[in-house]
Amino acid sequence: MVKPSLTKIIYQTLQGGKNLAGLVHKELSTKAMEFLAPGSVPPTDEIPIDLINDIRLSMTRLASLDWEEAEKNLYPKELLFKSPWIEWAYQYPMIWLDLPSTWERRKRNKTRDIPKEINSEIYPNYYLQNFHHQTDGYLSDHSANLYDLQVEILFNGTADLMRRRIIRPLKESLMAYKDHKYDALKILDVATGTGSTLQQIRGAIPNIELLGIDLSEAYLKKASKSLNNSNEHLVQLIRGNAEDLPFPDESINAVTCVFLLHELPPKARQNVLNECWRVLNKKGSLILADSIQVSDSPKFLSLMENFHKSFHEPYYKDYINDNIDSRLEESGFRLIEAKSHFMTRVWHASKL
Ligand SMILES: C[S@@+](CC[C@H](N)C(=O)[O-])C[C@H]1O[C@@H](n2cnc3c(N)ncnc32)[C@H](O)[C@@H]1O
């Protein structure tokens, strides 16, 4: 039997610790809500033990694949250990301080509690909501500062592992440009948020030109702080709507888009896919990652149901029953593959 290396043991221990920390936080915050704000407790279904075991197995598989793909040099192993630990230590108490207002919004079903100073005319109406009951929606520095840690807790420490599942199809898609050097190619990350997906891409493909677009200025400022603070190439971050990308036709070599579609109404979902197709070069591919859906992961249906019962996710129910393969085809894409990894499904669709 081959003995696991020390680095692998450290990685597994780290992931185990993150899983546990996420679970403990959820348990404690639920107990606090039941005690302090009983009217805010969402009507979720109990998760049976068999399903809990399936979830654990699926998480373990995700971590094994993450390790395996690092071993195959799809990305450096350092990426597996890279997290803003000190920042998170400062932000963790803020998450607790923020909880009472989240509970209050859930109890009162207040879903449009957005900062007053926001110019609502520059955003689509569907965007002006408190997704996940989040304070200020996506529209403040406060929200941007807490977002990454909140997602990390939600996914029990697996958020970046799921984001890294786009690396293999992304690198495969760039093989279409094998006559070009990486530094002559452009990748656009649509709905880049605080830039976590771009961090993973840059770790895996350091010399490529990276662009990110998002509707939230606050999230882009946060992304800029973490992406543009070193000697590495400047990442261009643009505020704009993914339904109307401010790039010429066929000007981008690969597009990525992670965790956006489930937050869009169906029409906007299709518009975004159409725009990704338009800006892609003829040899280009779209690598899409979002929540698993009912058709590919029926055994996790109760988790999907609980997610939208617990968090304000107005378009999630429609999304989990949507046919993304058909939407991609409608935009003009040819589907190469779609695979699910724990709570995330990844699509690789090409233009050719
Ligand atoms: C769940 S977050 C995902 C962020 C990031 N991709 C990640 O992996 O963490 C959704 C992001 O989509 C952005 N967004 C929502 N609708 C958008 C639209 N129509 N155009 C551009 N960005 C949008 C939000 O501002 C937010 O940053």
The ligand as an SDF file (V2000), in Angstrom:
LIG
                    3D

 27 29  0  0  0  0  0  0  0  0999 V2000
  -23.1750   34.0900   -5.5000 C   0  0  0  0  0  0  0  0  0  0  0  0
  -22.1400   35.3930   -6.0440 S   0  0  0  0  0  0  0  0  0  0  0  0
  -20.8270   34.5320   -6.9080 C   0  0  0  0  0  0  0  0  0  0  0  0
  -19.5520   35.3250   -6.9620 C   0  0  0  0  0  0  0  0  0  0  0  0
  -18.3120   34.5850   -7.4640 C   0  0  0  0  0  0  0  0  0  0  0  0
  -18.4490   34.1190   -8.8090 N   0  0  0  0  0  0  0  0  0  0  0  0
  -17.9370   33.4420   -6.5360 C   0  0  0  0  0  0  0  0  0  0  0  0
  -17.5780   32.3780   -7.0190 O   0  0  0  0  0  0  0  0  0  0  0  0
  -17.9270   33.6570   -5.3300 O   0  0  0  0  0  0  0  0  0  0  0  0
  -23.0710   36.0880   -7.3710 C   0  0  0  0  0  0  0  0  0  0  0  0
  -22.4030   37.3100   -7.9660 C   0  0  0  0  0  0  0  0  0  0  0  0
  -23.1140   37.6450   -9.1460 O   0  0  0  0  0  0  0  0  0  0  0  0
  -23.1830   39.0580   -9.2490 C   0  0  0  0  0  0  0  0  0  0  0  0
  -24.3070   39.3420  -10.1750 N   0  0  0  0  0  0  0  0  0  0  0  0
  -25.6050   39.0470  -10.0220 C   0  0  0  0  0  0  0  0  0  0  0  0
  -26.3240   39.4120  -11.1160 N   0  0  0  0  0  0  0  0  0  0  0  0
  -25.4180   39.9340  -11.9820 C   0  0  0  0  0  0  0  0  0  0  0  0
  -25.5240   40.4590  -13.2990 C   0  0  0  0  0  0  0  0  0  0  0  0
  -26.6940   40.5390  -13.9440 N   0  0  0  0  0  0  0  0  0  0  0  0
  -24.3970   40.9150  -13.9060 N   0  0  0  0  0  0  0  0  0  0  0  0
  -23.2020   40.8560  -13.2690 C   0  0  0  0  0  0  0  0  0  0  0  0
  -23.0420   40.3570  -12.0260 N   0  0  0  0  0  0  0  0  0  0  0  0
  -24.1400   39.8960  -11.3940 C   0  0  0  0  0  0  0  0  0  0  0  0
  -23.3570   39.5250   -7.8280 C   0  0  0  0  0  0  0  0  0  0  0  0
  -23.0250   40.8830   -7.6670 O   0  0  0  0  0  0  0  0  0  0  0  0
  -22.4170   38.5610   -7.0850 C   0  0  0  0  0  0  0  0  0  0  0  0
  -21.1330   39.0930   -6.9900 O   0  0  0  0  0  0  0  0  0  0  0  0
  1  2  1  0
  2  3  1  0
  2 10  1  0
  3  4  1  0
  4  5  1  0
  5  6  1  0
  5  7  1  0
  7  8  2  0
  7  9  1  0
 10 11  1  0
 11 12  1  0
 11 26  1  0
 12 13  1  0
 13 14  1  0
 13 24  1  0
 14 15  1  0
 14 23  1  0
 15 16  2  0
 16 17  1  0
 17 18  1  0
 17 23  2  0
 18 19  1  0
 18 20  2  0
 20 21  1  0
 21 22  2  0
 22 23  1  0
 24 25  1  0
 24 26  1  0
 26 27  1  0
M  CHG  2   2   1   9  -1
M  END
$$$$
